[in-house]
């Protein structure tokens, strides 16, 4: 697998970027990962990097973006934080990845059985974690289908909240970053939300979150 060059990155459209991620995930699920020379890629990217995607995912140890999308060194910017939430620092990182470094797609990737989401569902308060979970709480409030057992002991409730949280994050990126919004509207980059099933490894993208501009 060739290391991405600036020319190769420039030729990737937002739609193609999504297809590359889908194909990589299919390889991961099928246990047919591409054989890469990572040391060679390290050498070839030592003077510069040209990733085609920015992936915001959870810190969960089972959700490494490079692994579940079968990507090599220099292929993706990986932003990881509990509950795949955003803040100014993450938005700035995304702006760098797309506007400066040339990435073509932003993926907000949640996952099943997310501990941060469960914590928000249970109204956990603990040190600095309290402020982080507060950013997920609106998704808990937005989940109106579940009338009883609105806590982490209800798997369906947890997954509903997780999906809402992913959608809210996509929306917030558009609302809070004029730079990224303009790039998306011009079709220079795309954005999409999805969820990684930690049992099967499969990533499901949500079509209603997919925005690829004109």
C-alpha positions in Angstrom: 0.0 0.0 0.0 1.5 3.3 -1.1 2.1 6.1 1.3 -0.1 9.1 0.6 1.6 12.0 -1.2 0.3 15.5 -1.7 -0.8 14.7 -5.2 -2.6 11.5 -4.2 -4.4 13.4 -1.4 -5.4 16.1 -3.8 -7.0 13.6 -6.1 -9.2 12.2 -3.4 -12.8 13.6 -3.3 -14.9 13.6 -0.1 -17.0 10.8 -1.5 -13.9 8.7 -2.4 -12.5 9.4 1.1 -15.7 7.8 2.6 -15.4 4.8 0.2 -11.8 4.3 1.3 -12.9 4.2 4.9 -15.7 1.8 4.1 -13.4 -0.5 2.2 -10.9 -0.4 5.0 -13.5 -1.3 7.6 -14.7 -4.2 5.5 -11.1 -5.5 5.4 -11.0 -5.2 9.2 -14.2 -7.0 9.7 -13.1 -9.8 7.3 -9.6 -9.9 8.9 -8.0 -9.2 5.6 -5.9 -6.2 6.4 -3.4 -4.9 3.9 0.2 -5.8 4.5 2.0 -2.5 5.0 5.7 -1.7 5.6 5.1 0.7 8.5 8.8 1.5 8.9 8.9 2.5 5.2 5.8 4.6 5.7 7.5 6.2 8.7 10.5 7.1 6.6 8.3 8.3 3.7 6.2 10.6 5.9 9.2 12.0 7.9 9.3 15.2 5.8 5.5 15.7 5.6 2.1 14.1 6.0 -1.0 14.2 3.8 -3.9 12.3 5.6 -7.2 12.1 3.7 -9.5 12.0 6.7 -9.9 13.5 10.2 -11.6 11.0 12.5 -13.0 12.0 15.9 -13.5 8.9 18.0 -13.7 7.8 21.7 -10.6 7.0 23.8 -12.0 3.5 24.2 -9.2 1.0 23.7 -11.2 -1.0 21.2 -11.9 1.8 18.8 -8.5 2.7 17.2 -9.4 4.5 14.0 -6.3 3.3 12.2 -7.1 -0.3 13.0 -10.9 -0.4 12.4 -10.5 1.4 9.0 -7.3 -0.5 8.2 -5.2 2.6 7.5 -1.4 3.1 7.7 0.9 5.8 8.9 0.1 9.2 7.3 -3.4 8.2 6.2 -5.7 9.7 8.9 -5.7 12.3 11.6 -7.0 10.6 14.7 -8.7 12.7 17.4 -9.7 10.8 20.5 -11.6 11.9 23.5 -14.1 10.1 25.8 -17.6 10.3 24.3 -16.3 11.7 21.0 -17.4 15.2 22.1 -15.9 18.4 20.7 -14.4 21.5 22.3 -12.4 24.5 20.9 -9.1 22.5 20.9 -10.7 19.7 18.9 -12.3 22.1 16.4 -9.0 23.8 16.0 -7.4 20.5 15.3 -10.0 19.7 12.7 -9.5 23.1 11.0 -5.8 22.4 10.8 -6.4 18.9 9.4 -8.7 20.1 6.7 -7.8 23.7 5.9 -4.1 23.5 6.3 -3.2 19.8 5.8 -5.7 19.0 3.1 -7.9 16.2 4.6 -11.1 15.6 2.6 -13.6 14.2 5.2 -14.4 14.5 8.9 -15.9 11.4 10.6 -17.5 11.6 14.0 -17.3 8.0 15.2 -19.1 6.7 18.3 -19.3 3.1 19.4 -21.6 0.7 21.1 -21.6 0.3 24.9 -19.7 3.6 25.4 -18.7 4.1 29.0 -18.8 7.9 28.7 -22.4 7.8 27.3 -23.3 5.4 30.2 -21.8 7.8 32.6 -23.9 10.7 31.2 -27.0 8.5 31.4 -26.3 7.8 35.0 -25.5 11.5 35.8 -22.1 10.5 37.1 -20.1 13.3 38.8 -16.4 12.7 39.4 -13.6 15.3 39.2 -12.8 16.7 35.8 -15.0 13.9 34.2 -18.0 15.9 35.4 -17.5 18.7 32.9 -16.9 16.2 30.0 -20.1 14.3 30.7 -22.0 17.6 30.8 -21.3 17.9 27.1 -23.1 14.5 26.5 -26.0 15.3 28.8 -28.0 17.2 26.0 -28.2 13.9 24.1 -29.6 12.2 27.2 -32.3 14.9 27.4 -33.0 14.6 23.7 -33.8 10.9 23.9 -37.5 11.0 24.5 -38.5 7.5 23.4 -37.5 5.8 26.6 -40.0 6.5 29.5 -38.6 4.1 32.1 -35.2 2.8 33.1 -33.4 5.8 31.7 -30.0 4.7 32.9 -26.9 2.6 31.8 -28.7 -0.6 32.7 -30.9 -0.2 29.7 -28.8 -1.1 26.6 -31.4 0.3 24.1 -31.5 3.7 25.9 -27.7 3.9 25.9 -27.4 3.2 22.2 -30.2 5.7 21.4 -28.3 8.4 23.4 -25.0 7.4 21.7 -26.6 7.9 18.3 -28.1 11.3 19.2 -24.7 12.4 20.7 -23.0 11.6 17.4 -25.6 13.6 15.4 -25.3 16.5 17.8 -21.5 16.5 17.4 -21.8 16.6 13.6 -24.2 19.5 13.9 -22.1 21.3 16.4 -19.0 21.1 14.2 -21.0 22.9 11.5 -22.3 25.5 13.9 -19.1 26.3 15.7 -16.6 26.3 12.9 -17.2 28.8 10.1 -14.1 27.5 8.4 -15.2 23.9 8.2 -18.8 24.9 7.4 -17.6 26.9 4.4 -15.4 24.1 3.2 -18.3 21.6 3.5 -20.7 23.9 1.7 -18.1 24.4 -1.1 -17.8 20.6 -1.5 -14.1 20.8 -0.5 -14.6 18.4 2.4 -17.4 16.1 3.7 -18.6 15.3 7.1 -20.5 12.2 8.4 -21.3 10.5 11.7 -21.2 6.8 12.4 -21.0 4.1 15.0 -18.5 1.2 15.5 -19.9 -2.0 16.8 -17.3 -3.2 19.3 -18.5 -6.8 19.0 -18.5 -7.2 15.2 -16.0 -4.5 14.3 -18.4 -3.1 11.7 -18.9 0.7 11.3 -22.4 1.9 10.4 -22.5 5.4 8.8 -25.7 7.5 9.3 -26.9 8.8 5.9 -28.8 11.6 7.7 -25.6 13.0 9.0 -23.8 13.0 5.7 -23.1 16.4 4.3 -20.9 16.7 1.2 -21.8 20.2 -0.1 -22.9 21.1 -3.6 
